[in-house]
Amino acid sequence: ETGVTQTPRHLVMGMTNKKSLKCEQHLGHNAMYWYKQSAKKPLELMFVYSLEERVENNSVPSRFSPECPNSSHLFLHLHTLQPEDSALYLCASSQDPAGVLDTQYFGPGTRLTVL
Amino acid sequence: GQNIDQPTEMTATEGAIVQINCTYQTSGFNGLFWYQQHAGEAPTFLSYNVLDGLEEKGRFSSFLSRSKGYSYLLLKELQMKDSASYLCAVRDPYGGSQGNLIFGKGTKLSVKP
């Protein structure tokens, strides 16, 4: 599935670094999502953007800062992270998050390690 | 509360049939999804059930019983490439302003020769 791409695929950073994750969707969808996937835990929704407006923020720490400049691009800016933030960060997109038949399509993820 | 339960791991033999169960307790229900995720890769959409019954799609079928809060994913004629994690997710219309998906922890399926 190449409809949703993410870069970088792997990232190692120190706790004082600032980095950004990038997601791009080529499906013409109107909504984009950031999820965190940790070992032995369910996928956790972090942020939802619909038509470039943030509509959901599940109490994510402020060291994670999303940005959605247009409906095709989504960023996750990272700063002063903690080792427990090490995880797979997945981006997804969908056509209409309020629609009953709406289906989310995922990117390959960025494997983040915080030292 | 919201809870999605599925077995952590399962093992099956190539060519066999395997059933992966999922039970859920959510505030509301607006559909159940199954995703397949190979190690290090993106979850890929497999199936969607919103009404009771069986949905068949090739070697994969998914069943839903809303009254029991229960679903299963049935994989037939197992192939080695089916070794992956299978994620069950429920759309809860009361789980967020956009009816977001609530995921289980996933079932890691190992297919052996």
Interface residues (C-beta under 8 A of the other chain):
Chain A: E1 V4 A31 K40 K41 P42 L43 L45 V48 S50 V55 E56 N58 L90 P97 A98 V100 L101 D102 T103 Q104 Y105 F106 G107 P108 G109 R111
Chain B: I4 N30 G31 F33 Y35 G40 E41 A42 P43 T44 F45 Y48 V50 L87 A89 R91 G96 S97 Q98 G99 N100 L101 I102 F103 G104 K105 G106
